[in-house]
């Protein structure tokens, strides 16, 4: 199967969600490349016809079985990986949202192999995707009504 996201002709738009429940945020560990074994937030590529908030809620549901309330954009990140020859192998622009847990318990899909609810301050002890702690801190401000 040819993955159009490998050696793309353009960046792909993606979303993620920093989901808060009882003062803790959900972090998940990726079970496959390109972010294998890194902790991050649930998320994925936006599909045609979806709003960014709809895509965030769908991706969270698909990856974790949770229902969430998407609150507001917390920031964005770019993930660009190059091969040994310097060619762009992957390129994603990720819109990161603050969200609240509504219902459900985490049930992982094949893309994830672990999930933890942590205090935002505990994230720094994990091996994460770039900028995860900063996005979570910004999302916490939104969830707590300080931004």
Buried (B, 14 or more C-beta within 10 A) or exposed (E): EEEEBEEBEEBBBBBBBBBBBEEBBBBBBBBEEBBEEBBBBBBBBBEEEBEBBBBBBBBBBEBBBBEBBBBBBBBBBEBEBEEEEEEBBBBBBBBBBBBBBEEEEBEBEEBBEEBBBBEBEBBEEBEBBEBBBBBBBBBBEBBEEEE
